[in-house]
């Protein structure tokens, strides 16, 4: 999990942008109703990483495509991201997120779903303020991809034959899509050349995919205090991620049957320990880490011709920081 205190070292150059983002967020979430205000205050207590606004600000500043609507674009994307988390917590029956009670735990599943819907509606209202039909189109497409990725992930739960290619497609939709639109928002808002938009979209897609692989690795190498959930929660509930996918394809059919039996045997307290040892010994963790590293490098290569600046340096460091946190 990211150490938010360390992030300030890399977000210093965009401090004013982030301050304006939080001011605008507060303005948009106040006074609609006492219940909404209470939930908004609860969500604001744990600001989270704000990774998508950070990448939007740094990438647009580094490419000289920041404009007067960039903060509004970042707010719309973050509201959509937060809405998906509220819905995820209901689906996963989660009780904790970012070190505090989830909305569905403190209130109800029904309220959490409706609050997520409210945030989606707010996001589209914010988008209209940018007067950019192309931005609305891009964010709408990204939101659709998130939904597809989430549904596909649920559909593939317990599918131990899931391929690496299918996994990569799922996380590209579920996670990388909002990174992609965050990074291409600058060129969209400034009507930059198509090549510039494609370059930054590719950067966001690679970095977002690497970010999710690194996040999935925390299920094996993280700890509950940092991640907010017990290690092995994903793998032991049938969620297929890259370490397990890689390791399962390295063994024969009989061995696969034994491994899957360990996953399904919830009565054995040592089940996750067995899975962890199996994935480690067969190189699954190392493979996934290297994959995340390679993808992040590909992303950086796509913007290597940008003029070197304090924003580019911070963007470079943020990429290394967010995708190497499991090393």
C-alpha positions as CSV (number, residue, x, y, z in Angstrom):
1,X,0.0,0.0,0.0
2,X,1.2,3.5,-0.8
3,X,2.7,5.6,2.0
4,X,0.8,8.8,1.5
5,X,3.2,10.8,3.6
6,X,6.0,9.9,1.1
7,X,3.9,11.0,-1.8
8,X,4.2,14.6,-0.8
9,X,7.8,14.5,-1.9
10,X,6.7,14.0,-5.5
11,X,3.5,16.1,-5.4
12,X,5.1,19.3,-4.2
13,X,5.1,20.9,-7.6
14,X,1.3,20.5,-7.9
15,X,0.3,21.3,-4.4
16,X,-1.8,24.3,-5.5
17,X,-3.6,22.1,-8.0
18,X,-4.4,19.5,-5.3
19,X,-5.5,22.3,-2.9
20,X,-7.9,23.6,-5.5
21,X,-9.1,20.0,-6.2
22,X,-10.0,19.5,-2.5
23,X,-11.7,22.9,-2.3
24,X,-13.8,22.1,-5.3
25,X,-14.6,18.6,-4.0
26,X,-15.8,20.1,-0.7
27,X,-18.0,22.6,-2.5
28,X,-19.6,19.9,-4.7
29,X,-20.4,17.6,-1.8
30,X,-21.9,20.0,0.8
31,X,-25.5,21.0,1.6
32,X,-27.5,18.7,-0.6
33,X,-28.9,16.9,2.5
34,X,-27.9,16.1,6.1
35,X,-27.3,12.5,5.2
36,X,-25.2,13.2,2.1
37,X,-23.2,15.8,4.1
38,X,-22.5,13.2,6.9
39,X,-21.4,10.6,4.4
40,X,-19.3,13.2,2.5
41,X,-17.5,14.2,5.8
42,X,-16.9,10.5,6.5
43,X,-15.3,10.0,3.0
44,X,-13.3,13.2,3.3
45,X,-11.8,12.0,6.7
46,X,-9.7,9.6,4.6
47,X,-8.6,11.5,1.6
48,X,-7.0,8.4,0.1
49,X,-4.1,8.6,-2.4
50,X,-5.8,10.8,-5.0
51,X,-3.5,9.0,-7.5
52,X,-5.7,9.8,-10.6
53,X,-5.7,13.6,-9.9
54,X,-2.0,13.5,-9.2
55,X,-1.3,11.8,-12.5
56,X,-3.7,14.2,-14.3
57,X,-2.0,17.2,-12.9
58,X,1.6,16.0,-13.4
59,X,1.1,14.7,-16.9
60,X,-0.7,17.8,-18.1
61,X,1.8,20.1,-16.5
62,X,4.7,18.1,-17.9
63,X,3.2,18.2,-21.4
64,X,2.1,21.8,-21.2
65,X,-1.6,20.9,-21.6
66,X,-2.9,22.1,-18.2
67,X,-5.7,24.5,-18.5
68,X,-8.5,26.2,-16.5
69,X,-10.7,23.1,-16.6
70,X,-8.1,20.5,-15.6
71,X,-9.1,20.6,-11.9
72,X,-12.8,20.0,-12.9
73,X,-11.7,17.1,-15.0
74,X,-9.7,15.6,-12.2
75,X,-12.7,16.0,-9.8
76,X,-15.1,14.2,-12.2
77,X,-12.7,11.3,-12.6
78,X,-12.1,11.0,-8.8
79,X,-15.9,11.1,-8.1
80,X,-16.4,8.3,-10.5
81,X,-13.5,6.3,-8.9
82,X,-15.0,6.9,-5.4
83,X,-18.5,5.8,-6.6
84,X,-17.1,2.5,-7.9
85,X,-15.4,1.9,-4.5
86,X,-18.7,2.4,-2.7
87,X,-20.3,-0.1,-5.0
88,X,-17.4,-2.5,-4.7
89,X,-17.6,-2.4,-0.9
90,X,-21.2,-3.6,-1.1
91,X,-20.4,-6.4,-3.5
92,X,-17.4,-7.5,-1.4
93,X,-19.2,-7.0,1.9
94,X,-16.2,-4.9,3.0
95,X,-16.2,-3.4,6.5
96,X,-13.0,-1.3,6.3
97,X,-11.4,0.8,3.7
98,X,-8.4,3.1,4.2
99,X,-8.4,2.4,7.9
100,X,-12.0,3.4,8.6
101,X,-15.4,1.9,8.4
102,X,-16.9,1.6,4.9
103,X,-20.1,3.5,4.1
104,X,-22.1,0.3,3.8
105,X,-20.8,-0.8,7.2
106,X,-21.5,2.5,9.0
107,X,-24.8,3.0,7.3
108,X,-26.3,0.4,5.0
109,X,-25.7,-1.3,1.6
110,X,-28.7,0.5,0.2
111,X,-27.3,3.9,1.3
112,X,-23.9,3.0,0.0
113,X,-25.3,2.1,-3.5
114,X,-27.4,5.3,-3.6
115,X,-24.4,7.4,-2.5
116,X,-22.4,5.9,-5.3
117,X,-25.1,6.8,-7.8
118,X,-25.1,10.3,-6.4
119,X,-21.4,10.7,-7.0
120,X,-21.8,9.4,-10.5
121,X,-24.4,12.1,-11.1
122,X,-22.2,14.8,-9.6
123,X,-19.3,13.6,-11.8
124,X,-21.3,14.2,-15.0
125,X,-22.5,17.5,-13.7
126,X,-18.8,18.6,-13.2
127,X,-17.9,17.3,-16.7
128,X,-20.5,19.6,-18.3
129,X,-18.8,22.6,-16.6
130,X,-15.7,21.9,-18.8
131,X,-17.7,22.6,-22.0
132,X,-15.7,19.7,-23.6
133,X,-17.9,17.2,-25.3
134,X,-14.8,15.1,-26.1
135,X,-13.9,15.0,-22.5
136,X,-17.4,13.8,-21.6
137,X,-17.1,11.2,-24.3
138,X,-13.7,10.0,-23.0
139,X,-14.7,9.8,-19.4
140,X,-18.0,8.1,-20.2
141,X,-16.1,5.5,-22.2
142,X,-13.7,5.0,-19.3
143,X,-16.6,4.6,-16.9
144,X,-18.2,2.0,-19.1
145,X,-14.8,0.1,-19.2
146,X,-14.6,0.1,-15.4
147,X,-18.1,-1.5,-15.2
148,X,-17.2,-4.1,-17.8
149,X,-13.9,-4.9,-16.0
150,X,-15.7,-5.2,-12.6
151,X,-18.4,-7.5,-14.1
152,X,-15.8,-9.6,-15.9
153,X,-13.8,-10.0,-12.7
154,X,-16.9,-11.3,-10.9
155,X,-17.7,-13.6,-13.8
156,X,-14.2,-15.1,-13.7
157,X,-14.1,-15.7,-10.0
158,X,-13.1,-19.3,-9.4
159,X,-12.0,-19.7,-13.0
160,X,-8.5,-21.3,-12.5
161,X,-8.1,-21.5,-16.2
162,X,-8.1,-17.8,-16.6
163,X,-5.2,-16.8,-19.0
164,X,-2.8,-14.0,-18.4
165,X,-4.2,-12.2,-21.5
166,X,-7.7,-12.3,-20.1
167,X,-6.5,-11.1,-16.7
168,X,-4.6,-8.2,-18.4
169,X,-7.7,-7.3,-20.3
170,X,-9.8,-7.2,-17.2
171,X,-7.5,-5.0,-15.2
172,X,-7.0,-2.7,-18.2
173,X,-10.7,-2.1,-18.1
174,X,-11.2,-2.1,-14.3
175,X,-8.3,0.1,-13.3
176,X,-6.2,1.4,-16.2
177,X,-9.1,3.0,-18.0
178,X,-9.4,5.9,-15.4
179,X,-5.6,6.3,-15.5
180,X,-5.8,6.5,-19.2
181,X,-8.4,9.3,-19.3
182,X,-6.7,11.1,-16.5
183,X,-3.5,11.3,-18.5
184,X,-5.2,12.2,-21.8
185,X,-7.4,14.9,-20.2
186,X,-4.8,17.6,-20.8
187,X,-4.5,17.1,-24.6
188,X,-8.3,16.7,-24.8
189,X,-9.0,20.0,-23.0
190,X,-6.4,21.9,-25.0
191,X,-7.3,20.3,-28.4
192,X,-3.7,19.1,-28.8
193,X,-2.4,17.0,-31.7
194,X,-3.8,13.4,-31.9
195,X,-0.3,12.0,-31.5
196,X,0.1,13.9,-28.2
197,X,-3.2,12.5,-26.8
198,X,-2.3,9.0,-27.9
199,X,1.1,9.2,-26.3
200,X,-0.4,10.3,-22.9
201,X,-3.2,7.7,-23.2
202,X,-0.7,5.0,-23.8
203,X,1.3,6.2,-20.8
204,X,-1.8,6.1,-18.6
205,X,-2.8,2.7,-19.8
206,X,0.6,1.1,-19.1
207,X,0.9,2.8,-15.7
208,X,-2.6,2.0,-14.6
209,X,-2.1,-1.7,-15.5
210,X,1.2,-1.8,-13.7
211,X,-0.5,-0.2,-10.7
212,X,-3.1,-2.9,-10.5
213,X,-0.6,-5.7,-10.8
214,X,1.4,-4.2,-8.0
215,X,-1.9,-3.8,-6.0
216,X,-2.8,-7.4,-6.5
217,X,0.6,-8.5,-5.3
218,X,-0.2,-7.0,-1.9
219,X,-2.6,-9.9,-1.4
220,X,0.5,-12.0,-1.1
221,X,3.2,-9.7,0.3
222,X,1.2,-7.0,2.1
223,X,-0.1,-6.9,5.7
224,X,-3.5,-6.1,7.1
225,X,-2.3,-3.0,8.9
226,X,-1.2,-1.3,5.7
227,X,-3.8,-2.7,3.2
228,X,-6.9,-2.9,5.4
229,X,-7.5,-6.5,4.7
230,X,-6.0,-9.8,5.6
231,X,-3.4,-11.3,3.2
232,X,-4.8,-14.0,1.0
233,X,-8.3,-12.6,1.0
234,X,-8.4,-12.3,-2.8
235,X,-6.8,-15.6,-3.7
236,X,-8.7,-17.6,-1.1
237,X,-12.0,-16.3,-2.4
238,X,-11.2,-17.3,-6.0
239,X,-10.1,-14.0,-7.4
240,X,-7.4,-14.8,-10.0
241,X,-4.4,-12.5,-10.2
242,X,-1.2,-12.7,-12.0
243,X,1.0,-14.5,-9.5
244,X,-1.5,-17.4,-9.2
245,X,-2.2,-17.4,-13.0
246,X,1.6,-17.7,-13.7
247,X,2.2,-20.3,-11.1
248,X,-0.7,-22.6,-12.1
249,X,0.6,-22.8,-15.7
250,X,4.0,-23.9,-14.5
251,X,2.7,-27.2,-13.0
252,X,1.0,-30.4,-14.3
253,X,-2.7,-31.2,-14.0
254,X,-2.4,-33.4,-10.9
255,X,-0.5,-30.7,-9.0
256,X,-3.0,-28.0,-10.2
257,X,-5.8,-30.1,-8.7
258,X,-4.0,-30.2,-5.3
259,X,-3.4,-26.5,-5.4
260,X,-7.0,-25.7,-6.2
261,X,-8.1,-28.0,-3.4
262,X,-6.1,-25.9,-1.0
263,X,-7.8,-22.8,-2.2
264,X,-11.3,-24.4,-1.8
265,X,-10.5,-25.9,1.6
266,X,-11.6,-23.1,3.9
267,X,-11.4,-25.3,7.0
268,X,-7.6,-25.6,6.8
269,X,-6.0,-22.7,8.6
270,X,-2.8,-23.3,6.7
271,X,-4.4,-23.1,3.2
272,X,-3.1,-19.6,2.4
273,X,0.4,-20.4,3.7
274,X,0.4,-23.4,1.3
275,X,-0.7,-21.2,-1.6
276,X,1.8,-18.5,-0.7
277,X,4.7,-21.0,-0.6
278,X,3.5,-22.5,-3.9
279,X,3.3,-19.1,-5.6
280,X,6.7,-18.0,-4.2
281,X,8.5,-21.2,-5.1
282,X,7.2,-21.3,-8.6
283,X,8.2,-17.7,-9.3
284,X,4.7,-16.2,-9.5
285,X,5.5,-13.2,-7.2
286,X,8.7,-12.4,-9.0
287,X,7.1,-12.7,-12.4
288,X,4.2,-10.4,-11.5
289,X,6.6,-7.8,-10.0
290,X,8.8,-7.9,-13.1
291,X,5.7,-7.5,-15.3
292,X,4.6,-4.4,-13.4
293,X,8.1,-3.0,-13.7
294,X,8.2,-3.7,-17.5
295,X,4.9,-2.1,-18.0
296,X,5.8,1.0,-16.0
297,X,9.0,1.3,-18.0
298,X,7.0,1.1,-21.3
299,X,4.8,3.9,-20.0
300,X,7.8,6.1,-19.2
301,X,9.4,5.3,-22.6
302,X,6.2,6.7,-24.3
303,X,6.8,10.1,-22.7
304,X,10.7,10.1,-22.7
305,X,10.8,12.9,-25.3
306,X,9.0,15.3,-23.1
307,X,11.0,18.4,-22.1
308,X,12.7,17.7,-18.7
309,X,11.1,19.8,-16.0
310,X,10.2,19.6,-12.3
311,X,6.8,18.2,-13.4
312,X,8.4,15.5,-15.5
313,X,10.8,14.5,-12.8
314,X,7.9,14.2,-10.3
315,X,5.9,12.2,-12.8
316,X,8.8,9.9,-13.3
317,X,9.3,9.4,-9.6
318,X,5.6,8.9,-9.0
319,X,5.6,6.0,-11.5
320,X,8.5,4.3,-9.8
321,X,7.0,4.9,-6.4
322,X,3.5,3.5,-7.2
323,X,4.6,0.4,-9.1
324,X,7.6,-0.6,-7.0
325,X,5.9,-0.5,-3.6
326,X,5.9,-4.3,-3.3
327,X,9.6,-4.8,-3.9
